[in-house]
Amino acid sequence: MLMEKEHNFAVNEHGYYGEFGGAFIPEMLYPNVKQLQEQYLQIMGDPAFQLEVDQLLKDYVGRPTPLFFAERLSKRYSTNIYLKREDLCHTGAHKINNTVGQILLAQRLGKTRIIAETGAGQHGVATATVCALKGMECIVYMGEKDIERQAPNVARMKMLGATVVPALSGSKTLKDATNEAIRDWINNPADTHYIIGSVVGPHPYPDMVARFQSIISQEIKQQLLEKTGSELPTHVIACVGGGSNAAGAFYHFLDDESVKLVAVEAAGHGINSGMSAATTQLGTPGILHGSKSLLMQTADGQVIEPHSISAGLDYPGIGPLHAYLYKSGRGIFMSATDEEALHSAFDISKTEGIIPALETAHAFSVLDKMEFDETDVVVICLSGRGDKDLATYMNYL
């Protein structure tokens, strides 16, 4: 399932996509990261491991997720729009594809304690879920600001037995939660595995998470073949913060130049407003959370606090694969403001009967900025459902 082919955009042996990637880590973490680097491909390639992952994805997560033809949306844009329904995964988002894989990997590495960071809370819930399933201790770090705006997910994590630790520094969001998780890992290297939720962090995390999420594009190809007679869409559209749902949706199309890969970042109050998270537009090469990528930073290298109405896109960097897709021109990077995302969330709810997560709503908002032919096949990765964002949505009802 996870090892079908190598492609031109694959990470190299040093953990780089072009100039981006690598592993910039404190000495205390070197043994942990080295162990992962040396063993992750071997473990993921083991048929028994793959069988166990496949079984859980099928019977526990509910895969394959449907590829839904959005009839009214297609009619409006005079094209063919399909929605990859990751919102129908157990826990309500794509995040569990990765946590299922990583929890099994952690067990094989002999780890007994799991830590994670979360912004929107979906990764935290997905991590707490698999820890409950496997009877492992779970600590989730979450920014204090995100704890307030994602209260339903915090309640779910606690109900699943996880300890939720607030990050009280900086902007009190995802970046700060990640800092706290890394600090914990440094202090507890022997028994702890850090389940990173996105395609960020030191090598091998960006590649490992992308491989676990690649089930999304693998299914898209199979489902499109059944529905259209061709396994290749013309466009794949996904929202990007760190970028795991986009990496998964793009993965098996990276080498097919006919497929346009459209990544949508959070422009917040506007790209140049000073309240944005559009990293490719505002970022420069830098090192954050263990890898070199594009990063919103000042001239002297201080991280600029990002802003997005969606907690899952509120991050000052982007995964190194996406930085390479942007720099190489393989990916088309667009952005949507808070206002545009909110408009799309309400519009999709009323047009297709699906309430999307605020993160996902960003992906829908670029349909108005693009031109499509009648024969185009457009796949949007509907990465999560909007239950967690109802408190925000209610402010605009």
C-alpha positions as CSV (number, residue, x, y, z in Angstrom):
1,M,0.0,0.0,0.0
2,L,2.6,2.6,1.1
3,M,5.6,1.8,-1.1
4,E,4.3,1.7,-4.6
5,K,6.9,3.8,-6.4
6,E,9.6,6.4,-6.0
7,H,9.1,9.6,-7.9
8,N,11.2,12.6,-8.9
9,F,9.9,14.5,-5.9
10,A,10.9,11.8,-3.4
11,V,13.1,12.8,-0.5
12,N,16.8,12.0,-1.0
13,E,18.9,9.9,1.4
14,H,19.8,13.0,3.5
15,G,16.1,14.0,3.9
16,Y,16.0,16.8,1.4
17,Y,13.5,17.8,-1.3
18,G,15.8,20.0,-3.4
19,E,17.2,22.6,-0.9
20,F,14.5,21.9,1.7
21,G,14.3,19.4,4.5
22,G,17.1,17.8,6.5
23,A,17.2,17.1,10.3
24,F,18.3,20.0,12.4
25,I,17.9,18.6,15.9
26,P,19.3,19.0,19.5
27,E,21.9,16.4,20.4
28,M,19.6,14.8,22.9
29,L,17.2,13.8,20.1
30,Y,19.8,12.4,17.7
31,P,19.4,8.8,18.8
32,N,15.6,8.9,18.4
33,V,15.7,10.6,15.0
34,K,18.5,8.4,13.8
35,Q,16.6,5.3,14.9
36,L,13.6,6.5,12.9
37,Q,15.7,7.3,9.8
38,E,17.3,3.9,9.8
39,Q,14.1,1.9,10.4
40,Y,11.0,3.6,9.1
41,L,11.2,2.4,5.5
42,Q,12.1,-1.1,6.6
43,I,9.1,-1.2,9.1
44,M,6.7,0.3,6.6
45,G,7.8,-2.1,3.9
46,D,7.2,-5.2,6.1
47,P,4.2,-7.1,4.7
48,A,2.9,-7.8,8.2
49,F,3.0,-4.1,9.1
50,Q,1.3,-3.2,5.9
51,L,-1.4,-5.8,6.5
52,E,-2.0,-4.4,10.0
53,V,-2.2,-0.8,8.7
54,D,-4.6,-1.8,5.9
55,Q,-6.8,-3.8,8.3
56,L,-7.2,-0.8,10.7
57,L,-7.7,1.7,7.8
58,K,-10.5,-0.5,6.5
59,D,-12.2,-1.8,9.7
60,Y,-11.5,1.1,12.1
61,V,-11.0,4.2,10.1
62,G,-13.6,3.4,7.5
63,R,-11.5,3.4,4.3
64,P,-11.8,3.8,1.4
65,T,-13.5,7.1,1.8
66,P,-16.0,8.0,-0.9
67,L,-15.2,10.1,-3.9
68,F,-18.3,12.1,-4.3
69,F,-19.5,13.8,-7.5
70,A,-20.6,17.3,-6.4
71,E,-23.4,17.8,-8.9
72,R,-24.6,21.3,-8.0
73,L,-21.1,22.6,-7.6
74,S,-20.1,21.1,-10.9
75,K,-23.0,22.7,-12.7
76,R,-22.2,26.1,-11.2
77,Y,-18.6,26.0,-12.5
78,S,-19.4,24.1,-15.7
79,T,-16.9,21.3,-15.0
80,N,-16.7,18.0,-13.1
81,I,-16.0,18.4,-9.4
82,Y,-15.4,15.5,-7.1
83,L,-14.9,15.7,-3.3
84,K,-12.6,13.2,-1.6
85,R,-14.5,12.7,1.6
86,E,-11.8,12.5,4.3
87,D,-14.4,14.1,6.6
88,L,-16.0,10.7,6.8
89,C,-12.9,9.1,8.4
90,H,-13.3,8.0,12.0
91,T,-12.6,11.2,14.1
92,G,-13.7,13.4,11.2
93,A,-10.5,14.2,9.3
94,H,-7.6,12.7,7.4
95,K,-5.3,12.9,10.4
96,I,-6.0,9.4,11.6
97,N,-4.4,7.9,8.4
98,N,-1.1,9.0,9.8
99,T,-1.7,8.3,13.5
100,V,-2.7,4.7,12.8
101,G,0.6,4.2,10.9
102,Q,2.7,5.9,13.5
103,I,1.2,4.2,16.5
104,L,2.0,0.8,15.0
105,L,5.5,2.0,14.1
106,A,6.0,3.3,17.7
107,Q,5.1,-0.2,19.0
108,R,7.6,-1.8,16.8
109,L,10.3,0.6,18.1
110,G,9.4,-0.4,21.7
111,K,8.0,3.0,22.7
112,T,5.3,3.1,25.5
113,R,4.5,6.8,25.7
114,I,3.1,9.0,22.9
115,I,3.3,12.8,22.6
116,A,1.7,15.0,19.9
117,E,1.1,18.6,19.0
118,T,-2.2,19.9,17.7
119,G,-3.7,23.1,16.3
120,A,-7.2,22.5,15.2
121,G,-7.3,19.5,17.5
122,Q,-8.0,16.9,14.8
123,H,-4.5,15.5,15.0
124,G,-4.8,15.5,18.8
125,V,-8.0,13.6,18.7
126,A,-6.6,11.1,16.1
127,T,-3.6,10.5,18.3
128,A,-5.7,10.1,21.5
129,T,-7.9,7.7,19.6
130,V,-5.2,5.3,18.5
131,C,-3.5,5.5,21.9
132,A,-6.8,4.5,23.5
133,L,-7.0,1.7,20.9
134,K,-3.6,0.4,21.7
135,G,-3.5,1.2,25.5
136,M,-0.7,3.7,25.4
137,E,-0.1,6.9,27.4
138,C,-0.9,10.0,25.4
139,I,0.1,13.6,26.1
140,V,-1.1,16.3,23.6
141,Y,0.3,19.8,23.5
142,M,-2.1,22.5,22.3
143,G,-1.9,26.3,22.3
144,E,-4.0,28.0,24.9
145,K,-5.7,30.1,22.2
146,D,-6.5,26.9,20.2
147,I,-7.9,25.2,23.4
148,E,-10.4,28.0,23.6
149,R,-11.5,28.0,20.0
150,Q,-11.5,24.2,19.5
151,A,-13.3,23.2,22.8
152,P,-15.2,20.2,21.4
153,N,-11.9,18.5,20.3
154,V,-10.3,19.2,23.7
155,A,-13.3,17.4,25.3
156,R,-12.9,14.5,23.0
157,M,-9.2,14.1,23.7
158,K,-9.8,14.1,27.4
159,M,-12.7,11.6,27.1
160,L,-10.3,9.3,25.1
161,G,-7.9,9.4,28.1
162,A,-5.3,11.9,26.8
163,T,-3.6,14.6,28.9
164,V,-4.0,18.0,27.2
165,V,-1.2,20.4,28.1
166,P,-1.7,24.1,27.2
167,A,1.2,25.9,25.5
168,L,1.3,29.4,27.1
169,S,4.2,31.0,25.3
170,G,4.3,33.1,22.1
171,S,1.0,33.3,20.2
172,K,-0.3,30.3,22.1
173,T,-1.0,28.4,18.9
174,L,0.3,25.5,16.9
175,K,3.9,26.7,16.6
176,D,4.1,27.0,20.4
177,A,2.5,23.6,21.0
178,T,5.1,22.1,18.7
179,N,7.9,23.8,20.7
180,E,6.5,22.2,23.9
181,A,6.2,18.8,22.4
182,I,9.8,18.9,21.2
183,R,10.9,20.0,24.6
184,D,9.1,17.0,26.2
185,W,10.7,14.6,23.7
186,I,14.2,16.0,24.6
187,N,13.4,15.2,28.3
188,N,12.0,11.8,27.6
189,P,13.9,10.3,24.7
190,A,14.0,6.6,25.7
191,D,10.3,5.6,26.1
192,T,8.6,8.3,24.0
193,H,7.6,8.6,20.4
194,Y,6.5,11.9,19.0
195,I,3.7,11.6,16.5
196,I,4.1,14.7,14.4
197,G,0.8,15.4,12.6
198,S,2.0,17.1,9.5
199,V,4.7,16.9,6.8
200,V,7.0,19.0,8.9
201,G,9.8,18.3,11.4
202,P,13.1,16.6,11.0
203,H,13.7,13.9,8.4
204,P,12.1,11.3,8.2
205,Y,8.8,12.8,9.4
206,P,7.9,14.8,6.2
207,D,8.4,11.7,4.1
208,M,6.9,9.3,6.6
209,V,3.7,11.3,7.1
210,A,3.4,11.8,3.4
211,R,3.6,8.1,2.8
212,F,0.9,7.3,5.5
213,Q,-1.3,10.0,3.9
214,S,-0.7,8.8,0.4
215,I,-3.6,6.4,0.8
216,I,-5.7,9.5,-0.2
217,S,-4.3,9.8,-3.7
218,Q,-4.0,6.1,-4.1
219,E,-7.8,5.8,-3.6
220,I,-8.5,8.8,-5.8
221,K,-6.8,7.1,-8.7
222,Q,-8.7,3.9,-8.3
223,Q,-12.0,5.7,-7.8
224,L,-11.6,8.0,-10.7
225,L,-10.8,5.0,-13.0
226,E,-14.1,3.4,-12.0
227,K,-16.1,6.7,-12.4
228,T,-14.5,8.3,-15.4
229,G,-12.3,5.6,-17.1
230,S,-9.1,7.5,-16.3
231,E,-7.2,7.5,-13.1
232,L,-5.8,11.0,-13.6
233,P,-7.8,14.2,-12.7
234,T,-6.9,17.5,-14.3
235,H,-6.7,19.3,-10.9
236,V,-6.2,18.3,-7.3
237,I,-7.0,21.1,-4.8
238,A,-6.2,21.0,-1.1
239,C,-5.6,23.4,1.8
240,V,-2.1,23.7,3.2
241,G,-0.8,24.7,6.6
242,G,2.0,22.3,7.3
243,G,0.4,20.3,4.5
244,S,-0.3,16.7,5.3
245,N,-3.7,16.4,3.6
246,A,-2.3,18.1,0.5
247,A,0.8,15.8,0.5
248,G,-1.5,12.8,0.7
249,A,-3.8,14.0,-2.1
250,F,-0.9,15.0,-4.3
251,Y,1.5,12.1,-3.6
252,H,0.6,9.7,-6.5
253,F,0.2,12.5,-9.0
254,L,3.6,14.2,-8.4
255,D,5.1,12.8,-11.6
256,D,2.1,13.3,-13.8
257,E,2.7,16.8,-15.1
258,S,-0.8,16.8,-16.7
259,V,-2.3,17.0,-13.2
260,K,-2.3,20.5,-11.7
261,L,-1.6,20.4,-8.0
262,V,-3.3,23.4,-6.3
263,A,-2.3,24.2,-2.7
264,V,-4.4,26.8,-0.8
265,E,-2.8,28.7,2.1
266,A,-4.5,30.9,4.7
267,A,-4.2,34.6,3.8
268,G,-5.9,35.6,7.1
269,H,-6.9,39.3,6.9
270,G,-5.0,39.6,3.6
271,I,-1.5,38.5,2.5
272,N,0.1,41.8,3.2
273,S,-2.0,42.7,6.3
274,G,0.5,41.5,8.9
275,M,-2.2,39.0,9.9
276,S,-1.6,36.1,7.5
277,A,-0.3,32.5,7.2
278,A,0.5,32.5,3.5
279,T,4.0,31.1,3.9
280,T,5.0,30.7,0.3
281,Q,4.1,34.4,-0.4
282,L,5.7,35.8,2.7
283,G,8.4,33.3,3.7
284,T,12.1,32.9,3.1
285,P,14.3,29.8,3.6
286,G,14.9,29.1,7.3
287,I,14.9,26.4,9.9
288,L,11.9,25.7,12.1
289,H,11.0,22.6,14.2
290,G,13.9,20.5,12.8
291,S,13.9,21.1,9.0
292,K,14.8,23.7,6.5
293,S,11.8,25.1,4.6
294,L,10.0,28.4,3.8
295,L,9.3,30.3,7.0
296,M,7.7,33.6,7.9
297,Q,10.5,35.4,9.7
298,T,12.0,38.8,10.2
299,A,15.2,40.0,8.6
300,D,17.1,38.8,11.7
301,G,15.4,35.4,11.7
302,Q,12.7,35.8,14.3
303,V,9.5,33.9,13.6
304,I,6.6,36.1,12.5
305,E,3.4,35.1,14.3
306,P,0.9,33.8,11.7
307,H,-2.8,34.4,11.7
308,S,-5.7,32.3,10.4
309,I,-9.3,31.9,11.5
310,S,-8.6,28.2,11.1
311,A,-6.4,26.8,13.9
312,G,-5.0,24.0,11.6
313,L,-3.6,26.5,9.1
314,D,-2.2,28.9,11.7
315,Y,1.4,28.0,11.2
316,P,4.4,30.2,10.2
317,G,6.0,27.5,8.0
318,I,5.2,24.9,5.4
319,G,6.4,21.3,4.9
320,P,9.7,21.0,2.9
321,L,8.0,19.0,0.1
322,H,5.5,21.8,-0.4
323,A,8.3,24.4,-0.3
324,Y,10.0,22.4,-3.1
325,L,6.7,22.1,-5.1
326,Y,6.4,25.8,-4.9
327,K,10.0,26.7,-5.8
328,S,10.1,24.1,-8.6
329,G,6.8,25.4,-10.1
330,R,5.3,21.9,-9.9
331,G,2.6,23.2,-7.4
332,I,0.3,26.1,-7.9
333,F,0.0,28.0,-4.6
334,M,-3.0,30.2,-3.9
335,S,-4.5,31.7,-0.8
336,A,-7.8,32.5,0.8
337,T,-8.7,35.1,3.4
338,D,-10.7,34.4,6.6
339,E,-13.7,36.0,5.0
340,E,-13.4,34.0,1.8
341,A,-13.1,30.7,3.8
342,L,-16.1,31.6,5.9
343,H,-18.1,32.4,2.8
344,S,-17.1,29.1,1.2
345,A,-18.0,27.1,4.4
346,F,-21.6,28.4,4.4
347,D,-21.8,28.1,0.6
348,I,-20.7,24.4,0.5
349,S,-23.0,23.6,3.4
350,K,-26.0,24.9,1.6
351,T,-25.0,23.7,-1.9
352,E,-23.8,20.1,-1.1
353,G,-25.2,19.4,2.4
354,I,-21.7,19.1,3.8
355,I,-20.4,21.3,6.6
356,P,-16.6,21.5,6.0
357,A,-13.9,22.3,8.5
358,L,-12.6,25.8,8.3
359,E,-9.3,24.5,7.0
360,T,-11.0,22.7,4.1
361,A,-13.2,25.7,3.3
362,H,-10.0,27.5,2.2
363,A,-9.6,24.9,-0.6
364,F,-13.2,25.5,-1.9
365,S,-12.7,29.3,-2.0
366,V,-10.3,29.2,-4.9
367,L,-12.9,27.8,-7.3
368,D,-14.0,31.4,-8.0
369,K,-10.4,32.4,-8.9
370,M,-9.8,29.6,-11.4
371,E,-11.0,28.8,-14.9
372,F,-12.1,25.2,-15.9
373,D,-13.0,23.5,-19.1
374,E,-16.2,21.4,-19.3
375,T,-14.1,18.3,-19.6
376,D,-11.9,19.0,-16.6
377,V,-11.9,16.6,-13.6
378,V,-11.3,18.5,-10.4
379,V,-10.8,16.7,-7.1
380,I,-11.0,18.7,-3.9
381,C,-9.6,17.0,-0.8
382,L,-12.4,17.6,1.8
383,S,-9.9,17.1,4.6
384,G,-12.2,17.4,7.6
385,R,-15.8,18.1,8.8
386,G,-16.9,21.3,10.5
387,D,-18.3,20.1,13.8
388,K,-15.2,21.4,15.6
389,D,-15.8,24.9,14.1
390,L,-19.4,25.3,14.9
391,A,-18.7,27.8,17.7
392,T,-16.9,30.0,15.1
393,Y,-19.6,29.5,12.5
394,M,-22.3,30.4,15.0
395,N,-20.8,33.9,15.3
396,Y,-21.7,34.5,11.7
397,L,-25.2,32.9,11.5
